[in-house]
Amino acid sequence: MTSDTGRKDTTVARRGYRVRTPDVSRAQGLGRELGLGAAVAQVLLHRALGDAADARAFLQPTLAGLSDPSTMLGREAACERLAHAAKHGQRVAVFGDYDVDGTTSTAILSDMLEALGAEVVPFVANRFVGGYGFSEPALEACLAVDPAVIVTCDCGSSDHARIDAARRRGVDVIVVDHHLVPEEPLPALAFLNPHQPGCGFAFKWMCSAGLAFSLGAGVRATLGASLDVRPWLDLVALGTVADVMPLEGDNRRLVRAGLKLLGAPQARPGIAALRENARVRPGTPIGGQDIGFKFGPRLNAAGRLADPVLTLELLRAREPARARMLAARIEQLNDERKAVERTVTEEAVAQALSVYGENPTSGIVVAARGWHRGVVGISAARLVDRFGVPAVVVAIDEAGVGHGSGRTPDGYHLHGAFSACRSDLLKFGGHAMAAGLSVAEGRLDALRAGFSSATPRQELERPMPIVDVEIGSGFPLPKAAELEGLEPLGEGNPAPVFALPARVIDSRAVGDGQHLKLTLRAAGERLTAFQRDAGPSADEVPPELVVIGTLSADHYRGGGALECSVQALVPP
């Protein structure tokens, strides 16, 4: 079989899981060379990092290893134009999308250009006014401030008409984006997108936050300024991880440096306020999971329910009091988002059960007036988990237009399914696993029929958990510091999965009875484990079991203690 990293792997079957074939002697030898325990060394072997020099480069990434930015098509022209604007007092409008990548890239470029002497007016898209991308309302808002240059961040690759309209109004447009590129040439002064034909930039998977950082650094070099650009790497890390970019190559180097800033005691005011609300103490090491599950959802909440300008202002805040006020409002919105998401999901599940039954024979479409369009994508993902088929959740507005979002399990192509239903849709877009659509309320029945035809149920065998290392003979528990050396963990560099034979000291339901908390004795150590959505089974946990899950530092207990995020509990 093939591993998450693309390398050929063999696995051995166990009761309830499979484990990647270990090589204890090689792992112990590599561990001695690197000063690591055998468990983490075995993880490195599984990821084709058996050479000590390669492993050290992975564990200690540096900014010196970044790809040559001068090979990025369009970067030189963009740097020269923005440097000219900074030197001659020309106004620059910076416009970004409403998600975390869009708001961080807007904050990065706006701050860097201002630090270099430019006059900047930042904007971000609004889900409820113009929607995603460089829309007509977005163009008009930018033009209203009479800019000489407009820079779009995390959007623009497909917005030919608006870019051409700006050009005809005498405004130069620079597009900074990482989405797939249409065949039609873009009428922009400069286009920075590693995916475009003819771009020689070696690393293709940088998000807009990373591209904005590179552009700002390039403008600094063009001006011959002495500005230190490293303080913006915290925002690069936020955008990269939240946008689920592969954490390898340049992304690993940038994010690793940014994580240090996110955890630093003297973080920027907005980050300090965000950490406080997420109950992350200053000085606590930050990992990819913190961005994905603590910071990212909070930063996205404003764009989902209200105005993403709140997020932009938080990221750019200079005064701690102002940052705390903005963070408090965002925290309130995130709490509202959770409640709205819960309500929409419960109603969507009930509707799906009523229409399709417990075991749908095809993909499902549910719709209602009153649902909040900012959470339909999250609710669609919950339906996929519940029913195992593609799901589309549609929020119908007062004008009778449905705004929907779809998600799908492996084995389906959602964009292809929407394409098969194109005659029933006003518009659609996206990719294989996630896509969005607009549909007239009167065409919903036709959409349901067409979507069902395009997505017949596939009876896929439920995959068994794949374990990287079994803790036991030859593989003691890893140290917390060793696990932190693998960061950033996430897309392209998943957290290693361990199997821990354990004795249960205590089991209880937490979080309003929804989740399961275990106190375990494993490999001679006491550790805490959590399993989501397993609270009702707290009284059924056997006294001994094998815990399958990921390990991380337990910063609340301290002292190098570990905690486990449980994927499965299996009999010993």
C-alpha positions as CSV (number, residue, x, y, z in Angstrom):
1,M,0.0,0.0,0.0
2,T,1.0,3.7,-0.3
3,S,1.5,5.9,2.8
4,D,0.3,9.4,3.4
5,T,3.7,10.7,2.2
6,G,3.5,8.8,-1.1
7,R,6.1,6.2,-0.2
8,K,5.4,2.5,-0.6
9,D,4.6,0.9,2.7
10,T,3.8,-2.5,4.0
11,T,1.5,-3.1,7.0
12,V,0.9,-5.9,9.3
13,A,-2.7,-6.7,10.4
14,R,-3.6,-6.5,14.1
15,R,-6.9,-6.9,15.8
16,G,-8.8,-3.7,14.9
17,Y,-5.9,-1.9,13.1
18,R,-2.9,-2.3,10.9
19,V,0.6,-1.2,11.7
20,R,3.4,-0.1,9.4
21,T,6.2,-2.7,9.3
22,P,8.8,-1.7,11.9
23,D,12.5,-1.9,11.7
24,V,13.6,-1.7,15.3
25,S,17.4,-1.9,14.8
26,R,17.4,0.8,12.1
27,A,15.1,3.0,14.2
28,Q,17.4,2.6,17.2
29,G,20.5,3.3,15.1
30,L,18.9,6.5,13.6
31,G,17.7,7.6,17.0
32,R,21.3,7.3,18.4
33,E,22.6,9.5,15.5
34,L,19.9,12.1,16.0
35,G,19.6,12.0,19.8
36,L,16.0,10.7,19.5
37,G,14.0,7.9,20.9
38,A,13.3,4.9,18.7
39,A,9.6,5.7,18.3
40,V,10.1,9.1,16.6
41,A,13.1,7.7,14.6
42,Q,10.8,5.0,13.3
43,V,8.3,7.7,12.2
44,L,11.1,9.3,10.3
45,L,12.0,6.0,8.6
46,H,8.4,5.6,7.5
47,R,8.6,9.1,5.9
48,A,11.7,8.2,3.9
49,L,14.0,10.1,6.2
50,G,16.4,7.3,7.1
51,D,19.5,9.3,6.2
52,A,20.6,11.3,9.2
53,A,21.4,14.4,7.2
54,D,18.0,14.4,5.6
55,A,16.3,13.8,8.9
56,R,18.2,16.7,10.5
57,A,17.2,19.0,7.7
58,F,13.6,18.0,8.2
59,L,13.7,18.4,12.0
60,Q,15.6,21.8,11.8
61,P,14.2,23.6,8.7
62,T,15.7,27.0,8.0
63,L,14.6,30.0,6.0
64,A,17.9,29.8,4.1
65,G,16.5,26.8,2.2
66,L,13.6,28.7,0.7
67,S,13.2,28.5,-3.1
68,D,14.6,31.3,-5.2
69,P,11.8,33.9,-5.3
70,S,13.2,35.7,-8.3
71,T,12.0,32.7,-10.5
72,M,8.4,33.6,-9.7
73,L,6.7,34.8,-12.8
74,G,5.3,38.4,-12.4
75,R,7.1,39.1,-9.1
76,E,9.7,41.5,-10.5
77,A,7.1,43.6,-12.3
78,A,4.9,43.6,-9.1
79,C,7.8,44.7,-6.9
80,E,8.8,47.5,-9.2
81,R,5.2,48.8,-9.5
82,L,4.7,48.8,-5.7
83,A,8.1,50.3,-5.0
84,H,7.2,53.1,-7.4
85,A,3.9,53.6,-5.6
86,A,5.7,53.8,-2.2
87,K,8.3,56.3,-3.5
88,H,5.8,58.6,-5.2
89,G,2.9,58.6,-2.7
90,Q,0.5,56.6,-4.8
91,R,-2.4,54.9,-3.1
92,V,-2.5,51.1,-3.1
93,A,-5.8,49.2,-2.4
94,V,-5.2,45.7,-1.1
95,F,-8.2,43.4,-1.4
96,G,-8.4,39.9,0.1
97,D,-10.8,37.0,0.4
98,Y,-12.8,36.5,3.6
99,D,-11.1,33.3,4.8
100,V,-7.9,33.1,7.0
101,D,-5.6,32.9,4.0
102,G,-7.3,36.0,2.5
103,T,-7.2,38.1,5.7
104,T,-3.7,37.1,6.7
105,S,-2.3,37.9,3.2
106,T,-4.1,41.2,3.2
107,A,-2.7,42.0,6.6
108,I,0.8,40.9,5.7
109,L,1.0,43.0,2.5
110,S,-0.8,46.0,3.9
111,D,1.5,46.2,6.9
112,M,4.7,45.6,4.9
113,L,3.8,48.2,2.3
114,E,2.9,50.7,5.0
115,A,6.2,50.0,6.8
116,L,8.0,50.7,3.5
117,G,6.2,54.1,3.1
118,A,3.2,53.3,0.9
119,E,-0.3,54.6,1.5
120,V,-2.5,51.5,1.7
121,V,-6.2,51.0,2.0
122,P,-7.1,47.4,2.9
123,F,-10.3,45.6,2.0
124,V,-11.7,42.1,2.4
125,A,-14.5,40.3,0.7
126,N,-17.9,39.9,2.4
127,R,-19.8,36.6,2.0
128,F,-23.1,38.5,2.1
129,V,-22.2,41.5,-0.1
130,G,-20.6,40.4,-3.4
131,G,-19.5,37.0,-2.0
132,Y,-16.2,35.3,-2.8
133,G,-13.5,36.8,-4.9
134,F,-12.9,40.1,-6.6
135,S,-16.6,40.8,-7.3
136,E,-18.3,43.8,-8.8
137,P,-19.0,45.3,-5.3
138,A,-15.4,44.6,-4.4
139,L,-14.1,46.4,-7.4
140,E,-16.4,49.5,-6.8
141,A,-15.3,49.6,-3.1
142,C,-11.6,49.7,-4.2
143,L,-12.1,52.2,-7.0
144,A,-14.0,54.5,-4.5
145,V,-10.7,55.3,-2.7
146,D,-9.0,56.3,-6.0
147,P,-6.1,54.0,-6.0
148,A,-3.2,53.9,-8.5
149,V,-2.8,50.2,-7.9
150,I,-5.1,47.4,-6.7
151,V,-3.6,44.2,-5.3
152,T,-5.9,41.2,-4.9
153,C,-4.9,38.5,-2.4
154,D,-6.2,34.9,-2.4
155,C,-8.5,35.7,-5.3
156,G,-8.4,37.2,-8.8
157,S,-7.1,34.3,-10.9
158,S,-10.6,34.0,-12.5
159,D,-11.8,37.6,-12.2
160,H,-10.9,38.7,-15.8
161,A,-13.9,41.1,-16.2
162,R,-13.3,43.1,-13.0
163,I,-9.5,43.3,-13.6
164,D,-10.1,44.5,-17.2
165,A,-12.6,47.1,-15.9
166,A,-10.0,48.4,-13.4
167,R,-7.4,48.6,-16.1
168,R,-9.7,50.6,-18.4
169,R,-10.2,53.0,-15.5
170,G,-6.4,53.6,-15.4
171,V,-5.7,51.4,-12.4
172,D,-3.0,48.8,-12.4
173,V,-3.9,45.5,-10.9
174,I,-1.6,42.9,-9.3
175,V,-3.0,39.5,-8.6
176,V,-1.6,37.4,-5.8
177,D,-3.3,34.0,-5.8
178,H,-2.8,30.3,-5.6
179,H,-6.0,28.9,-7.1
180,L,-6.1,27.0,-10.4
181,V,-5.5,29.2,-13.4
182,P,-8.0,29.4,-16.3
183,E,-6.7,29.2,-19.9
184,E,-7.6,32.8,-20.7
185,P,-4.8,35.2,-20.0
186,L,-5.4,37.5,-17.1
187,P,-5.4,41.3,-18.0
188,A,-3.4,42.2,-14.9
189,L,-0.1,44.2,-14.8
190,A,1.4,41.4,-12.8
191,F,0.1,37.9,-11.9
192,L,1.8,36.0,-9.0
193,N,0.5,32.4,-9.0
194,P,2.9,29.4,-9.0
195,H,0.4,27.3,-10.9
196,Q,0.4,29.6,-14.0
197,P,2.1,28.3,-17.1
198,G,5.7,29.5,-17.5
199,C,6.3,30.1,-13.8
200,G,9.7,28.8,-12.8
201,F,9.1,29.0,-9.1
202,A,10.1,25.6,-7.8
203,F,7.6,25.3,-4.9
204,K,4.0,25.2,-6.3
205,W,2.0,24.8,-3.1
206,M,2.5,28.1,-1.4
207,C,-0.8,29.8,-0.3
208,S,-1.5,33.5,-0.7
209,A,-0.1,34.4,2.7
210,G,3.3,33.0,1.7
211,L,3.1,34.8,-1.7
212,A,2.2,38.1,-0.1
213,F,5.1,37.7,2.3
214,S,7.4,37.0,-0.6
215,L,6.1,40.0,-2.5
216,G,6.5,42.3,0.4
217,A,10.1,41.1,0.9
218,G,10.7,41.8,-2.8
219,V,9.4,45.3,-2.6
220,R,11.8,45.9,0.4
221,A,14.7,44.6,-1.7
222,T,13.7,46.8,-4.7
223,L,13.6,49.9,-2.5
224,G,16.9,48.9,-0.8
225,A,15.2,49.2,2.6
226,S,16.4,47.6,5.8
227,L,13.0,46.4,7.0
228,D,13.1,43.1,8.9
229,V,10.3,41.0,7.4
230,R,10.4,38.1,9.8
231,P,7.8,39.5,12.2
232,W,5.1,38.7,9.7
233,L,5.9,35.0,9.6
234,D,3.3,34.4,12.3
235,L,0.6,35.4,9.9
236,V,2.1,33.3,7.1
237,A,1.9,30.3,9.4
238,L,-1.8,31.0,10.2
239,G,-2.8,31.3,6.6
240,T,-0.8,28.3,5.4
241,V,-2.1,25.9,8.0
242,A,-5.7,27.2,8.0
243,D,-5.8,26.9,4.2
244,V,-4.7,23.2,4.5
245,M,-1.6,23.6,2.4
246,P,1.0,20.7,2.4
247,L,3.4,21.3,5.2
248,E,6.6,20.4,3.3
249,G,9.3,22.3,1.5
250,D,9.0,26.1,1.6
251,N,5.7,25.8,3.6
252,R,7.5,23.8,6.4
253,R,10.3,26.3,6.6
254,L,7.9,29.3,6.8
255,V,5.4,27.8,9.2
256,R,8.1,26.4,11.5
257,A,9.5,30.0,11.9
258,G,6.0,31.4,12.3
259,L,5.0,28.9,15.0
260,K,7.7,30.3,17.2
261,L,6.3,33.8,16.9
262,L,2.7,32.6,17.6
263,G,3.9,31.1,20.9
264,A,6.2,33.8,21.9
265,P,5.5,35.7,25.1
266,Q,5.7,39.0,23.2
267,A,3.4,38.1,20.3
268,R,1.6,40.8,18.4
269,P,-1.4,42.1,20.3
270,G,-4.0,40.4,18.1
271,I,-2.3,37.0,18.5
272,A,-1.9,37.5,22.3
273,A,-5.7,38.2,22.6
274,L,-6.5,35.3,20.4
275,R,-4.4,33.0,22.5
276,E,-6.0,34.2,25.7
277,N,-9.5,33.4,24.4
278,A,-8.3,30.0,23.2
279,R,-6.8,29.3,26.7
280,V,-3.2,29.0,25.3
281,R,-0.7,30.3,27.8
282,P,2.1,32.7,26.6
283,G,5.3,30.8,25.9
284,T,3.4,27.5,25.2
285,P,4.8,25.9,22.0
286,I,2.2,26.2,19.2
287,G,1.6,23.4,16.7
288,G,-0.3,22.9,13.5
289,Q,-3.3,21.5,15.4
290,D,-3.6,24.7,17.5
291,I,-4.0,26.7,14.3
292,G,-6.4,24.1,12.8
293,F,-8.7,23.7,15.8
294,K,-8.2,26.8,18.0
295,F,-7.1,29.8,16.0
296,G,-8.4,29.1,12.5
297,P,-12.1,28.6,13.5
298,R,-12.1,31.8,15.5
299,L,-10.5,33.8,12.7
300,N,-13.0,32.4,10.2
301,A,-16.0,33.0,12.5
302,A,-16.3,36.7,11.6
303,G,-16.4,35.9,7.9
304,R,-19.0,33.2,8.3
305,L,-21.5,35.2,10.4
306,A,-20.6,38.9,10.1
307,D,-17.8,41.0,8.6
308,P,-14.3,39.6,8.2
309,V,-13.0,43.1,8.6
310,L,-13.0,42.3,12.3
311,T,-10.4,39.6,11.7
312,L,-8.3,41.9,9.5
313,E,-8.4,44.5,12.2
314,L,-7.5,42.0,14.9
315,L,-4.4,40.8,12.9
316,R,-3.3,44.4,12.4
317,A,-4.1,45.8,15.8
318,R,-1.3,47.6,17.5
319,E,-2.9,48.4,20.9
320,P,-3.5,45.5,23.3
321,A,-6.8,47.0,24.5
322,R,-8.1,47.3,21.0
323,A,-7.0,43.7,20.2
324,R,-8.8,42.4,23.3
325,M,-12.0,44.1,22.3
326,L,-11.9,42.7,18.8
327,A,-10.9,39.2,20.0
328,A,-13.9,39.3,22.4
329,R,-16.3,40.1,19.6
330,I,-14.8,37.3,17.5
331,E,-15.1,34.9,20.4
332,Q,-18.7,35.8,20.7
333,L,-19.2,35.2,16.9
334,N,-17.4,31.9,17.2
335,D,-19.8,30.8,20.0
336,E,-22.7,31.9,17.8
337,R,-21.2,30.0,14.9
338,K,-21.1,26.8,17.0
339,A,-24.7,27.2,18.0
340,V,-25.9,28.0,14.5
341,E,-23.9,25.1,13.1
342,R,-25.4,22.8,15.6
343,T,-29.0,23.9,14.8
344,V,-28.5,23.8,11.1
345,T,-26.9,20.4,11.3
346,E,-29.6,18.9,13.5
347,E,-32.3,20.1,11.1
348,A,-30.4,19.0,8.1
349,V,-30.0,15.5,9.5
350,A,-33.7,15.3,10.4
351,Q,-34.6,16.4,6.9
352,A,-32.2,13.9,5.3
353,L,-33.6,11.1,7.4
354,S,-37.2,12.0,6.4
355,V,-36.4,12.2,2.7
356,Y,-33.7,9.6,2.2
357,G,-33.9,7.3,5.3
358,E,-31.1,5.9,7.4
359,N,-29.1,4.4,4.5
360,P,-29.4,6.7,1.5
361,T,-28.8,5.0,-1.9
362,S,-27.2,8.1,-3.4
363,G,-26.0,11.6,-2.5
364,I,-28.4,13.8,-0.6
365,V,-29.5,17.4,-1.0
366,V,-31.3,19.2,1.9
367,A,-32.5,22.8,1.9
368,A,-34.4,25.3,4.0
369,R,-35.2,29.0,4.5
370,G,-33.7,30.4,7.6
371,W,-30.5,28.4,7.6
372,H,-27.4,30.5,7.8
373,R,-25.3,30.3,4.6
374,G,-22.1,30.8,6.6
375,V,-22.2,27.3,8.1
376,V,-23.6,25.2,5.3
377,G,-20.2,23.8,4.3
378,I,-19.5,22.6,7.9
379,S,-23.0,21.1,8.1
380,A,-22.5,19.3,4.8
381,A,-19.3,17.7,6.2
382,R,-21.3,16.5,9.2
383,L,-23.8,14.9,6.9
384,V,-21.0,13.1,5.1
385,D,-19.8,11.7,8.4
386,R,-23.3,10.7,9.4
387,F,-24.5,9.0,6.1
388,G,-21.3,8.2,4.2
389,V,-22.5,9.7,0.9
390,P,-22.0,13.1,-0.8
391,A,-24.1,15.8,0.8
392,V,-25.3,19.3,-0.2
393,V,-26.8,21.7,2.3
394,V,-28.6,24.7,0.8
395,A,-29.6,27.9,2.6
396,I,-32.4,29.7,0.8
397,D,-32.5,33.5,1.0
398,E,-35.5,35.9,1.0
399,A,-35.3,36.2,-2.8
400,G,-35.7,32.5,-3.3
401,V,-32.1,31.8,-4.2
402,G,-30.4,28.9,-2.6
403,H,-26.7,29.1,-1.6
404,G,-25.3,25.7,-1.1
405,S,-22.1,23.9,-0.2
406,G,-21.3,20.3,-0.8
407,R,-18.8,17.8,0.7
408,T,-18.1,14.2,-0.2
409,P,-16.3,11.1,1.1
410,D,-13.5,9.6,-0.9
411,G,-14.5,7.9,-4.2
412,Y,-16.7,10.7,-5.6
413,H,-16.0,13.8,-7.6
414,L,-18.3,16.5,-6.3
415,H,-17.5,19.1,-9.0
416,G,-18.2,16.5,-11.6
417,A,-21.6,15.8,-10.0
418,F,-22.5,19.5,-10.0
419,S,-21.4,19.7,-13.6
420,A,-23.9,16.9,-14.5
421,C,-26.6,19.1,-12.8
422,R,-25.5,22.4,-14.4
423,S,-28.8,23.0,-16.2
424,D,-30.5,23.2,-12.8
425,L,-28.0,25.6,-11.3
426,L,-27.4,29.3,-11.4
427,K,-23.7,28.8,-10.9
428,F,-21.2,26.4,-9.2
429,G,-17.6,25.9,-8.6
430,G,-15.1,24.0,-6.5
431,H,-13.2,20.8,-6.7
432,A,-13.5,17.0,-6.2
433,M,-14.1,17.0,-2.4
434,A,-15.7,20.4,-1.7
435,A,-17.8,22.7,-3.9
436,G,-20.4,25.4,-3.8
437,L,-23.5,26.2,-5.8
438,S,-26.4,28.7,-6.3
439,V,-29.8,27.3,-7.3
440,A,-33.3,28.8,-7.7
441,E,-35.7,27.5,-5.0
442,G,-38.0,26.1,-7.8
443,R,-35.2,23.9,-9.2
444,L,-34.4,22.1,-5.9
445,D,-36.4,19.0,-6.8
446,A,-34.7,18.8,-10.1
447,L,-31.3,19.2,-8.4
448,R,-32.1,16.4,-5.9
449,A,-33.0,14.1,-8.8
450,G,-30.0,14.9,-10.9
451,F,-27.6,14.8,-7.9
452,S,-28.9,11.4,-6.9
453,S,-28.4,10.1,-10.4
454,A,-24.8,11.5,-10.5
455,T,-23.8,10.0,-7.1
456,P,-25.0,6.5,-6.6
457,R,-23.9,5.0,-3.3
458,Q,-20.6,3.3,-3.3
459,E,-20.1,0.6,-0.7
460,L,-16.6,1.3,0.3
461,E,-14.9,-0.9,2.9
462,R,-14.4,1.2,6.0
463,P,-10.6,1.5,6.3
464,M,-8.9,0.2,9.4
465,P,-6.7,2.7,11.4
466,I,-3.1,2.7,10.2
467,V,-0.6,2.8,13.1
468,D,2.9,4.2,12.6
469,V,4.4,2.7,15.8
470,E,3.3,0.2,18.4
471,I,4.5,1.3,21.8
472,G,6.1,-1.7,23.5
473,S,9.1,-3.8,23.0
474,G,11.8,-1.7,21.4
475,F,9.6,1.4,21.2
476,P,9.1,3.3,24.5
477,L,6.8,6.3,24.6
478,P,8.3,9.3,22.8
479,K,9.2,12.4,24.7
480,A,7.0,15.5,24.2
481,A,10.0,17.5,22.9
482,E,10.7,14.9,20.2
483,L,7.1,15.1,19.0
484,E,7.3,18.9,18.9
485,G,10.3,18.5,16.6
486,L,8.0,17.0,13.9
487,E,6.0,20.2,13.8
488,P,4.3,21.7,11.9
489,L,1.9,18.7,11.7
490,G,-1.0,18.7,9.3
491,E,-1.6,18.3,5.6
492,G,1.3,16.5,4.0
493,N,2.9,15.8,7.4
494,P,0.3,14.1,9.5
495,A,0.7,13.5,13.2
496,P,2.1,10.0,13.7
497,V,-0.4,7.5,15.0
498,F,0.6,5.3,17.9
499,A,-0.9,2.1,19.4
500,L,-0.7,2.1,23.2
501,P,-1.6,-1.0,25.3
502,A,-3.1,0.7,28.3
503,R,-4.9,0.1,31.6
504,V,-7.8,2.4,32.3
505,I,-7.7,4.3,35.6
506,D,-10.7,6.4,35.0
507,S,-13.3,7.1,32.2
508,R,-15.9,9.8,32.1
509,A,-18.0,11.9,29.8
510,V,-17.1,15.5,29.4
511,G,-18.3,18.5,27.4
512,D,-22.0,18.2,28.2
513,G,-21.6,14.4,28.0
514,Q,-20.6,14.5,24.4
515,H,-16.9,13.5,24.6
516,L,-14.9,10.8,26.4
517,K,-12.0,11.5,28.8
518,L,-9.7,8.7,29.9
519,T,-7.0,8.5,32.4
520,L,-4.6,5.8,31.4
521,R,-1.5,3.9,32.5
522,A,0.6,3.1,29.4
523,A,4.2,2.1,29.1
524,G,4.7,2.9,32.8
525,E,3.4,6.4,32.5
526,R,0.1,8.1,33.4
527,L,-1.5,10.1,30.6
528,T,-4.8,11.6,29.6
529,A,-6.7,10.7,26.5
530,F,-9.8,12.3,24.8
531,Q,-12.1,10.8,22.2
532,R,-14.6,13.1,20.4
533,D,-18.3,12.2,20.2
534,A,-17.8,9.1,22.4
535,G,-19.1,10.5,25.7
536,P,-22.1,8.1,25.8
537,S,-19.7,5.1,25.9
538,A,-17.9,6.2,29.1
539,D,-19.5,3.4,31.2
540,E,-18.6,0.8,28.6
541,V,-14.9,1.2,28.5
542,P,-13.1,-2.1,29.4
543,P,-10.3,-2.0,32.1
544,E,-7.6,-2.8,29.5
545,L,-7.4,-1.9,25.9
546,V,-5.2,-0.7,23.0
547,V,-5.6,3.0,22.4
548,I,-5.0,4.2,18.8
549,G,-4.3,7.9,18.5
550,T,-1.9,10.7,18.2
551,L,0.3,12.0,21.1
552,S,1.2,15.6,22.0
553,A,2.5,17.5,25.0
554,D,0.1,18.0,27.8
555,H,0.9,21.7,28.5
556,Y,-1.5,21.9,31.4
557,R,0.1,19.1,33.4
558,G,3.6,20.1,32.2
559,G,6.8,18.3,33.1
560,G,6.9,16.5,29.8
561,A,3.6,14.8,30.3
562,L,1.7,13.5,27.2
563,E,-1.9,13.5,26.2
564,C,-3.6,11.4,23.5
565,S,-6.2,12.2,20.9
566,V,-8.0,8.9,20.4
567,Q,-9.0,7.6,17.0
568,A,-10.1,4.2,18.1
569,L,-10.2,1.9,21.2
570,V,-9.7,-1.8,20.5
571,P,-9.5,-4.9,22.6
572,P,-6.0,-6.0,23.7
